[in-house]
Amino acid sequence: MTATSPTTIETRVREALTRVLDPEIRRPITELDMVRSVTADDGAADDGAPGAHVTVGVDLTVAGCPMKSTLVRDVTAAASAVDGVAAVDVDLGVMTPDQRAALRSRLRGGTGDPVIPFAQPGSLTKVYAVASGKGGVGKSSVTANLAVAMAADGLRVGVIDADIYGFSIPRMLGVDRQPTRVDNMLLPPIAHGVKVVSIGMFVPEGQPVVWRGPMLHRALEQFLADVYWGDLDVLLLDLPPGTGDIAISVGQLLPRSEVLVVTTPQAAAAEVAERAGSVATQTSQGVVGVVENMSWLTQPDGSRLHLFGEGGGERVSARLGELLGTDVPLLGQIPLDVAVREGGDAGTPVALSDPDSPGAVVLREVARELAARKRGLAGMQLGVTPA
């Protein structure tokens, strides 16, 4: 039986590494030029097992890469699965400034300059801005659950916590670290399959954010342009309540985004929710629909107790339809459900932690309805030339 040559093993290992994805960028490490070298000798492993001892040189994007242990594990597993490999060592290095510059250019489509990819004519990403008229109606809970539900269905999802003053998305998604910085580009943390960024990742615990309008606009612009989001199917923005600077900036920076309005059944909440949705008339955005949260509490006998009244979601839906001259559906009514609160506090939204609970069922239905909507063609290049 002829022994497999080291050269052949090295070729097979390189092929196996094409299936190893960078944990943050989600692209093959071979495509990102992170594999510095692959060497194999034909000696036995340290424990005497027959086969080659393979050493894989991997260059990390930054020295303090928080996901390096995951990368080492995945590279080791891929190389160990190659026939004829008895042992694997991973030799970690760090990219040079020139290598990082080349990586940024590659990720940004050939240019190192940051742009907002979702505002480009060819973007196919559905962008939903989740808004409410007032705080405390569950807008962030809805955002977090829609995101993880879509990701669980196989979509590539990103979330921007645009509620600069009242950020809560990091806790709800269980994110406890900052994005990885590759010079002037940020790689967002990934939680439950969702890429996420928030000002809360950069602010010490307990410290308030005290910014005026221009700073808020700049922060949102950086979250959109300086973060490497990759090829997303859906981007969700958790907006602050009301009709302030961020809502206006979203309309300016993401002109093809659509607004999802969250309200409770209470008349007072519905009235201000109408105002939040009507901002779309001034920013040329569409309103994709309304979600009513805390709709009722199911009693032990199966009856419903409407703690906050009834009809708020239907009222907002009908009123916005009149204002915009188009259909604005009531997409779902989420009952009061302890599991929804518990999932948000624990960092695993109820759509994952208890998918059969009443609240999770409605949230997953809304997520699938939004995901199934066709992307608009406004501003897209269709590749048609006149005859």
CORRA-V456117 format. One line per field, one symbol per residue. phi: phi as a letter, one per 40 degrees, with the letter a starting at -180 (. if undefined). A space follows every 50 residues. Layout:
# CORRA-V456117
phi = ???
This chain:
# CORRA-V456117
phi = .ccccdcccdcccccccccccccccgbdccccfcccabbbbccccdcgcc hcbbbbcbcccbccdcbcccccccccccccccdgcbabbbbcbbccdccc cccdccccghbcccbcccccdccbccbbccbacbcgcgccccdccccccc cccgccbbbbcccccbcacdccbgcbaccccbfcbbbccbbfgbcaaacc cbbddgccbbbcddccccccccccbccccgcccbbbbccccgbcdccccd cccbcbcbcbcbabccdccccccdccccddccbgccbcibbcbfcabccd cgcbbccbgbgcccccdcccdcccgacbcccabcccadccccccccgbdc dbcacccdccccccccdcccccccccccgcccgbbcc
